[in-house]
Structures are given as C-alpha cells and as structure tokens.
C-alpha cells in the first residue's frame, strides 16, 4: 500500500484481502494491467504452464465454485426454482402454440398483445382470429398450467441445474485453452491424476 501510494501520489488504504490455501499457487494478471487478476491454488506441485492456463480459464469464464459441492445451497435453490418456472412456462407455451396451429393461427402473429394489434392492422390476421387467439391463449394456458406433470417438470429442471453446474463450476467447464469440449477436471487429471484445484479467487475492476 505504501509503495503504491508513492507511485500514485494518492493516499491509499487496504480495503480487504482474500487468500487461497494449497501446496502450490499461480497468479494471472490479464495484460499486466491489474484490472483482472486470478490466483489459483493446487493440492500439489503442478505443471506451471497448465496451472497458468487454469488461472486464465478462471479469468475468462468466471466460475462461481470449483465444483458442485462448492455452490451454496442458496444458489442451488434459486437456480432450481428458476429452472422449474422456465420449464413450466415452456410447456404451457408449447401447448398454446399447438392449439393455435390447430386453429390455423400462426403463433408468432399473436405472441403478444402488441403483435396481435399490429398484425391485425396489417391484415395478417382478422378480428375474428385475433379474438379466437386471445381466447385460446387464455383457456389453454390456464388448463395446461393446472395440469402440468410434476415429475416431468422436476426432471427437466434437474437437467437444467446440471447444465448450470457444467457452465458455472470450474472443474466442469469446457477447457478454453483446448478444444472447449474437454472439461477442466479431465485436463488436469490427464496431466496428473492426483492434482486438483484446492481454491481460487478472481478480482475484476469491471465486474
């Protein structure tokens, strides 16, 4: 802090600090500009190039945890609820679209009240079709929402939660320094079967 104050000429104070524990660590400072930095700890000495690339992976992909176990219950509960609501909405919309198509109405022409009005003004749908579409949307939505198969909704939502873990946890993310398909966990394991990330921190001035 003292050295930095001497460079900037401004009074500076330490706001806080973070740390990681491990047998070896590596730091990545993006473009050496101090605006995006990561530090990664491993449970044992690890190939330096690989370790640096894992640190770069964290900078680029911003994972929220090492693995699923590291994701808080609060985040898990929030994500599963989001997945359930999204699944319900999609199943209801699918039923509505099917009913509209059966009635000879293009679902994209009546997917909002604004579209119904504008497409009716353009002559793409008639007043009768507009009224019919509104009734179909209202009745089918209510009926489908009241009769959604709970088990199916939960299974789809669980699949979405697993996709969330794959995208948001370091070990399951596709390794960006390779083909993007092989997971970070498998890349590390291929280099050293006993090596594992034990902790990481990511700090960005722009996030």
SULMO-V475699 format. One record per backbone hydrogen bond with DSSP energy under -0.5 kcal/mol. CO is the residue of the C=O (numbers start at 0). NH is the residue of the N-H. E is the energy in kcal/mol with one decimal. If there is no record, write none. Layout:
# SULMO-V475699
co=<CO:CO>
nh=<NH:NH>
e=<E:E>
This chain:
# SULMO-V475699
co=<0:1:2:3:4:12:23:25:27:27:28:29:34:35:36:37:38:39:40:40:41:41:46:47:48:49:50:51:52:53:54:55:56:57:64:65:66:67:71:72:73:74:75:76:77:78:79:80:81:82:83:84:85:86:87:88:89:90:91:92:93:94:95:96:97:98:99:100:104:105:106:111:112:113:114:115:116:117:118:118:119:125:126:127:128:129:130:131:132:133:134:135:135:136:137:138:139:140:141:142:143:144:147:148:149:150:151:152:153:154:155:156:157:158:159:160:161:162:163:164:167:167:168:168:169:170:172:173:174:174:181:182:183:184:185:186:187:191:195:198:200:202>
nh=<4:5:6:7:8:14:41:39:29:37:31:32:204:29:202:27:200:25:197:198:22:23:50:51:52:53:54:55:56:57:58:59:60:61:169:170:69:70:75:76:77:78:79:80:81:82:83:84:85:86:87:88:89:90:91:92:93:94:95:96:97:98:99:100:101:102:104:103:106:108:109:115:116:117:118:119:120:121:123:124:122:129:130:131:132:133:134:135:136:137:138:139:140:140:141:142:143:144:145:146:146:147:149:152:153:154:155:156:157:158:159:160:161:162:163:164:165:166:167:168:63:64:171:172:172:184:183:175:177:179:174:186:187:188:189:190:191:194:42:40:38:36>
e=<-2.4:-1.8:-1.3:-2.6:-2.4:-0.6:-2.9:-2.6:-0.6:-2.5:-2.3:-1.8:-2.7:-2.6:-2.9:-2.7:-2.1:-1.9:-2.6:-1.3:-1.6:-1.4:-2.7:-2.4:-2.0:-2.2:-2.0:-1.9:-2.3:-2.1:-1.7:-2.4:-3.2:-1.8:-2.8:-2.7:-1.3:-1.5:-2.2:-2.8:-2.2:-2.8:-2.4:-1.9:-2.3:-2.5:-2.3:-2.5:-2.4:-2.3:-2.6:-2.4:-2.2:-2.3:-2.4:-2.5:-2.3:-1.7:-2.3:-2.9:-1.9:-2.0:-2.5:-2.7:-2.1:-1.4:-2.8:-1.5:-0.5:-1.7:-1.2:-2.3:-2.3:-2.6:-3.0:-1.8:-2.0:-1.6:-2.3:-1.1:-0.7:-2.3:-2.3:-2.5:-2.9:-2.2:-1.9:-2.6:-2.8:-2.1:-2.7:-2.6:-0.5:-1.4:-1.7:-2.5:-2.9:-2.4:-1.5:-0.6:-1.1:-0.6:-0.8:-2.3:-2.5:-2.4:-2.4:-2.4:-2.4:-1.8:-1.9:-2.1:-2.2:-1.7:-2.0:-2.2:-2.2:-1.9:-2.5:-2.1:-3.0:-0.8:-0.5:-1.4:-0.7:-2.5:-2.0:-0.7:-1.5:-1.6:-3.6:-2.0:-2.5:-2.4:-2.2:-1.3:-2.4:-1.4:-2.2:-3.2:-2.1:-2.8>
